[in-house]
Amino acid sequence: KEEILKVKEEIQNYIKESKTLQKLEEIRVNYMGKKGIFTELSKKMKDLSNEERPKIGQIINEVKETINNLLDERNKALKEKELNERLESEIIDISLPGTKYNYGTTHPINETMELMKNIFSKMGFDIVDGPEIETVEYNFDALNIPKTHPSRDLTDTFYLNDSIVLRTQTSPVQIRYMLEHGTPFRMICPGKVYRPDYDISHTPMFHQMEGLVVGKDISFADLKGILTHFVKEVFGDRKVRFRPHFFPFTEPSAEMDVECMICHGEGCRLCKESGWIEIMGCGMVDPEVLKYVGLNPDEVNGFAFGVGIERVTMLRHGIGDLRAFFENDMRFLKQFK
Ligand SMILES: CNC(=O)COc1cccc(Nc2cc(Cl)ccn2)c1
C-alpha cells in the first residue's frame, strides 16, 4: 500500500511539473501503459493473501482513476496554454499599413492608344492590325504617292530590299482592309511605324493611328464632326480648326489644330506663339486610291486621317523629349502610376 501511494505521489508531481503535451504523453505511456508501473504492481498481487488482494486491487484502481483524471486535467490545461501562446504569437495587428507592392503600370504610349481606340470603337469603328514589314506597293503606290516623292527616299524609309520596306505609316493596313472588305465601313489602325530619323522630336520607331471611313455620300462635314469629337475627347473641350494642306492620298487635305492647352491661344513656346497646336492630318480619300483597290469613286467616297501617338501623349502629359518614352528610365515611367 505504501509503495502504491509513493508511486502516486511521484506521478502527481511529474504531472504537475509537466510543461508540454508531449511530456505529459510520455508520463501517461510510462506509468499507465501496458508496460507501466501499475502493470508491475498488479503482477505482485498474486503474492498477497486472499483478504488483502481485493483491498489492494481497489486502491490501485482508485489511484489509476485519480492519475487519469489528473492527466486529463493537465492535458486540458496544457492545450489551453498552448492555444493561448499561439493566439498571442500569431496575433495579426490589423491596424498595420498594408505591404506596398511595386505594381507596374501601362506605358503612357499604350495608355494613349487605348484611349483613342475606345473613342473610335464607341463610334462604330473596327480596330484593325496589319504587317509592319510591307511592300513598296501597299506603302506608297496604292496611296497615290509618286515614284519620285521624297518620302520614298532612303533618308525617309527603311528598305529591306527594292520592294520591301518597314512601313512608314499604317495606311497599308487600310489598303489591305479595303481589298478584303466591302463598303460601307469605318476602321482605325493603330501601330508601330518606322522612319530613319533620330533627334529630340523623332525616333526611328514611333506609333501612328490612321482612320478610314468609306461609304455613300460621305462629306467633309462628317470628317469634321468625327475628328472634332475625337480631339475634344482627348484634349477636353477646346477650340479646333482645319487648315488647308496637301497629301497625295487625300483631296482636299487638311491639318487639324487644337487651341494651345498651355496658353489658351495667347501664344507661348509650346505653340511657337501661334496659339494653336497641330494634332493630325486628314482629308477626303483621293479617287485614285479608291480605284487602286477596285472601288468606284462614282459610287463610294470617304475620308481618312492620321495622328501621331507620341505627339498626342507628349501634349497630354507635358513631355518635352520624345526619347524618354523608349529609354525605360523608371524615374520617368513611374510618374504614370
Ligand atoms: C500623322 N499622320 C498625318 O499627319 C497624316 O496622316 C494621314 C492624313 C490623311 C490621310 C491618311 N491616310 C490615308 C489612308 C488611305 Cl488608305 C487613304 C487616304 N489617306 C493619313
The ligand as a Tripos MOL2 file, in Angstrom:
@<TRIPOS>MOLECULE
LIG
   20    21     1     0     0
SMALL
NO_CHARGES

@<TRIPOS>ATOM
      1 C1          0.4640   61.6050  -88.6480 C.3       1 LIG1
      2 N1         -0.2620   61.4770  -89.8640 N.am      1 LIG1
      3 C2         -0.5210   62.5990  -90.6190 C.2       1 LIG1
      4 O1         -0.1680   63.6910  -90.2630 O.2       1 LIG1
      5 C3         -1.2950   62.4230  -91.8830 C.3       1 LIG1
      6 O2         -1.8410   61.1430  -91.9590 O.3       1 LIG1
      7 C4         -2.8460   60.9980  -92.9000 C.ar      1 LIG1
      8 C5         -3.5290   62.0890  -93.3930 C.ar      1 LIG1
      9 C6         -4.5500   61.8580  -94.3190 C.ar      1 LIG1
     10 C7         -4.8690   60.5480  -94.7210 C.ar      1 LIG1
     11 C8         -4.1320   59.4840  -94.2090 C.ar      1 LIG1
     12 N2         -4.3790   58.1650  -94.5800 N.pl3     1 LIG1
     13 C9         -4.9840   57.7150  -95.6890 C.ar      1 LIG1
     14 C10        -5.0950   56.3400  -95.8770 C.ar      1 LIG1
     15 C11        -5.7090   55.8700  -97.0170 C.ar      1 LIG1
     16 CL1        -5.8320   54.1890  -97.2580 Cl        1 LIG1
     17 C12        -6.2290   56.7420  -97.9510 C.ar      1 LIG1
     18 C13        -6.0970   58.1180  -97.7020 C.ar      1 LIG1
     19 N3         -5.4780   58.5900  -96.5910 N.ar      1 LIG1
     20 C14        -3.1370   59.7110  -93.2760 C.ar      1 LIG1
@<TRIPOS>BOND
     1     1     2 1
     2     2     3 1
     3     3     4 2
     4     3     5 1
     5     5     6 1
     6     6     7 1
     7     7     8 ar
     8     7    20 ar
     9     8     9 ar
    10     9    10 ar
    11    10    11 ar
    12    11    12 1
    13    11    20 ar
    14    12    13 1
    15    13    14 ar
    16    13    19 ar
    17    14    15 ar
    18    15    16 1
    19    15    17 ar
    20    17    18 ar
    21    18    19 ar
@<TRIPOS>SUBSTRUCTURE
     1 LIG1         1 GROUP 0 **** ****
